[in-house]
Amino acid sequence: MRKKIIAGNWKMNKTPSEAVALINELKPLVANDEVDVVFCVPAIDIIPAIEAAKDSNIQIGAENMYYEESGAYTGEIAPNMLTDVGVKYVIIGHSERREYFAETDETVNKKVLKAFEHGITPIICCGETLTQREQGITIDWIRQQIKIAFLNVTAEQAKTAVIAYEPIWAIGTGKTATSDQAEEVCGAIRECIAEIYDDATAADIRIQYGGSVNAGNAAELFAKPDIDGGLVGGASLKPDFGKIVNYQ
């Protein structure tokens, strides 16, 4: 039985002091050991967030990471910088990184490989635009993203990965894929993993849904057999995130 994983993607929100205050507010609300709870926070918030989350069930993740160990890469963060302070997860390939910062399927793959090399669990994002959905190429597009992201990843590594399906048209828009739409794509992702590896690997990997997840739709989404939790944006910055974690 796959353990649900519910992660908050804070994006470019919260100063370090605000991050500490929010974590302290949320700690009692997300105290649910039956799910993995992760806050992926801005880089400058990581160290104070880890301190604030001590003695709780909250794990702290990063929102991005570079695929080199060190060097002349101004503004980037190396994987060992993350592991040195206790980061366990990193979001890779979010649609905003692809759209605004020119990330490609190939750079996503490089980051995935580097994350595994350092023992960081990648939360690998994939998703389609509204045009791609309307043209009927959603599954083909997602399969391409997944196949490239997992290039040269071993089955043992893949089993520990997290995939986040986020339809781009539903991120921050208030629109949400129906639970059936979300399940259809998450099921197709699991089938794709089975093709790349085997049924056992596909059965182990955790697949999240992201895209305007909130307290009102979390229970229905997370009840689907191929949806193992959520990657939550704006709602992770509010007390209602506790309701999502407990999917009440």
N, C-alpha and C positions, 0 to 999 in steps of 0.2 A: 504494500500500500504506500503510494507516494505521499510524503508529507507536504501539505500546502506551504507555499512560500509567498508572503505578501510583502512587497517592497515599496517604499516610498521614494519617488524620484523628486527631489526638492528643486531641481533645475537651478536657476540663478536667483535664489531666494534665501534670506536669513543671514544676518551677520553672525559672527561667532557667539556673541552674547545672546542674540535672539535664538540661535540654535540650541544653546544650553537651556534656555527658558522653555522652549517648545518640547524638548526631550523630557524635561522634568514634568511638564504638564501631561505628556502622553504616556509616560512610563506606566502608571497604574491602569491606563485605559487599554493598553495593548498587551497586558500581562496574560498571555495565552500560550502555554508551552506546547499546545497541540499543532501550532503552525510556526514556521520560521518567520521572524519579523526582521526586516532589514530597512535601514534608512540610508539611502544613497545621497550624500550631501556635497555641497561645494567644497573644493579642495581646502580652502582656508578654514572651513568648519570641522574638518575631519578630526583633528587632535582634540579640541574641546568636546566634540560630540562623543568620541570614544570615552573620554573621562566621565562625561555626564551619564553615559549609558552603562557604566560599570554596575555590577550587581543587579542587572535587569536582563530580560530575555531579548533585548534589542541588539542586533549586530549592525555595525557601521560599514557601509560600502562607499565607493567612489563613483563619480559620474563619468569618468573618462580616465584613460591611461595611455601612455605612449608605448610603442613597440621596440624601443631601444633601451639599453641598460643605463646609458649615461651619454653625455656629449653636448655638442653645441645645438641644442634644441630649445631655444629660449621660450619660456612659458609652459613647457611640457612637464609631465610628472612621470617618473620612471616607476616600474613595478616594485622594485625593492624599497622605494620611498614609502609606498603604501604598506607593504608587509612589515616594515620596520616599526610602524605605529599600530599595527594590529588590524588592518583592513582585510576583510574576508571576501568581499564581493566587489565587482566593478561592472558598471553598465557599459556595453560596447555596441556601437553602431546605431545609437538612437537616431530616429529620423531627423531630429533637429541638428545633430552632428553631421549627418549626411547632407542636409539641405544648406546649412549656413557655413559649415567648415570643411566642405569638399571631401568628406569621408566616402570611401568606395567599398565595395564588397571585398576588394583585395586588402585594403588597409584594415578592415574589420577582421579578416582572417589572420593577419599578422598580429593584431592585438590579442585575439583569442589564443593563439599559440603561445604568446608571451605570458599571458595570464596563467595558463596551465603550467607553464615552466616554473612559475613562482608560487604555485599553490593557491592562486586566487580564483574563486569561482566566477566565471564570466556570465553576465546576464546579457544574452545576445539578442538584439532587437531586430525585428523584421516587420514589414508592413507595406501596404499598397496605398496609392493615392485614390481619390474618388474616380478619376478618369480611368485608371487601370481596373477598378472594380466594375465600372460601367461598361468597359470594353470586354469584360469576361476573362481577363487574364490574371486574376488574383492568385490562383493556385500556382500557375506557372511562374509568376514573379516571385512568390514566396519560396518556392522550391529552389529557384536559382540562388536566392539570397542564402538559404540554408546550406545548399551544397558547397558554395564557395566559402562560407564562414567555417565549415567543418573540414575543409581540405587539410589533410595531414594530421588531423586530430584522431587519436586512438579511440577505440571503443571504450576503454576504461576511463579515459578522460571525458568522453562524451556523456557517459552515464551521470557524471557529476555536474554537468552544465545546466544552466537554466536558459530557456528560450522565452522571449517575451514577444508575443504577437500583438502589434499595435497598428490597427488600421489608421493611416495618417489622417484620414478624413474625420476621425473620431477623437483626435488628441486636442484637448482644450477647447473643443467646439460645443460641448454639451451634447453632441450626438454620440450615441453608443451603438455598436453593432448589437443586433439582437443576440440573445444567448445561443440561438441556433446558428447564426452566421459565425459567431466566434468559435463555436464548437466545430463547425465544418472545417475552418481553417486550421485550428489546433489539431484536429484529427488528421488532416492532410500533412501537417508538419511531422506528426508522429509516424505516419506511413513513410514519409521521406527519410526519416532517421532509420527506420527499419530497413529500407532499401540500401542505405549507405552502409549500415552495420548489420544488425539482426534484430529480431523481435525482442530479445531480452534487453538490449540497449534502449530500444524505443520504449519499452515498458518502464524503464528506470528514469529516463530523463523527465525533468519537470518543465511544463509549458505554462506560462502565464498569459493572461489576457490583460491588455492595457488599452486605455482609450476612454476617458470619462467614466472610470469606475467610481462608484459612490456607494454610500450606505444603503441606498434604495435598490441597487441592482446587483450588489456583490453576491448575495446568497444564491440568486438564480444562476449567475454566471459560474460561480465556484461549484455548483452542484453538477455541472456537466462533466462527463467522465474523462475528457481529455484536457480540462482546464484545471491547473494545479495551483491557482492563486492569481494574484494580480500585480502589475506594475502600475502604481498609482501616482498620478501627478498632483494637481492642485489639492485634491482631497486629503493628501498626506500631510498637509500643513495645518490641518484643522483638528479639533477634538473628535470630529466624526470619523477620523481614521481608526479610532478604537472600535467603532461599530463595524467597519470593514474587516478589520482583523478578526473580530468575533462573528463576522457576517450574520448579524442579527436582523 
